[in-house]
Amino acid sequence: MTNYPLNFKDYESVFVPEGKVLFFLQGEYLAAMGGRDPIKKFEQTMALEDATVYIAKQYATGKPKDNNAAAVYDLDLGGSTTTTTTTSA
């Protein structure tokens, strides 16, 4: 369980390096998606033998309303450690 001082929503991302945290201001980022191409079966059998490959395309873009819409901070959890205790019978 994670306790925050304010009502934050947290999401993990492979694009944010370890030890960093990224904050966005809600409603300050414009995002758009387009291109409703259907999912297609890749018919060239030479690509992968004994496999069925499907192709899907989606086009997306995004832009902040200004340069203060997001900020990256260093994340320091205060050196939290794990302790293991072993007992003998």
C-alpha positions in Angstrom: 0.0 0.0 0.0 1.2 3.5 -0.8 0.1 6.6 1.1 0.3 10.0 -0.5 -0.2 13.3 1.1 -2.5 14.4 -1.7 -4.9 12.5 -4.0 -2.3 11.3 -6.6 -2.8 8.6 -9.2 0.4 6.6 -9.8 1.2 4.7 -13.0 4.4 2.8 -13.9 6.1 3.5 -17.1 9.2 1.9 -18.8 10.0 5.4 -20.2 10.7 7.0 -16.8 14.2 6.0 -15.6 14.6 4.3 -12.2 15.0 6.9 -9.4 12.9 9.5 -11.2 9.3 10.5 -10.9 7.2 12.5 -13.5 4.3 14.7 -12.5 1.6 16.1 -14.9 -0.9 18.8 -14.2 -4.4 17.4 -15.1 -5.9 19.0 -18.1 -2.7 20.8 -19.2 -1.7 18.2 -21.9 -3.4 17.9 -25.3 -3.4 14.4 -26.8 -4.9 13.1 -30.0 -5.2 9.8 -31.7 -6.2 8.9 -35.2 -6.0 6.3 -37.9 -8.6 3.6 -37.6 -6.8 1.1 -39.7 -8.2 -2.4 -39.2 -6.1 -5.2 -37.8 -4.7 -7.1 -40.8 -3.3 -10.6 -41.1 0.3 -10.6 -42.5 0.0 -12.9 -45.5 3.7 -13.2 -46.5 4.6 -16.7 -45.3 8.4 -16.1 -45.8 8.4 -13.7 -42.8 8.0 -16.2 -40.1 7.6 -19.9 -40.6 4.7 -21.6 -38.8 3.4 -18.4 -37.2 0.4 -16.1 -37.7 1.4 -12.4 -37.6 -1.1 -9.6 -37.3 -0.5 -5.9 -38.1 -2.2 -3.0 -36.3 -1.4 0.7 -36.8 -2.3 3.7 -34.6 -1.3 7.3 -34.9 -1.0 9.5 -31.9 0.5 12.8 -30.9 0.6 15.0 -27.8 1.7 18.4 -26.8 1.7 20.3 -23.4 -0.3 23.6 -23.3 2.9 25.2 -21.9 6.3 24.2 -20.5 5.0 24.0 -17.0 2.5 21.1 -17.7 5.0 18.4 -16.5 8.1 18.2 -14.3 10.6 15.4 -13.6 12.0 15.0 -10.0 14.5 12.7 -8.4 12.9 10.0 -6.3 14.6 9.2 -3.0 12.7 6.9 -0.7 15.0 7.4 2.2 17.2 4.3 1.9 14.4 1.8 2.6 15.9 -1.7 3.2 14.6 -5.2 3.6 15.5 -7.1 6.8 15.4 -10.9 7.0 15.2 -12.6 10.3 16.0 -16.3 10.8 15.1 -18.3 13.8 16.5 -21.7 14.9 14.3 -24.5 16.1 
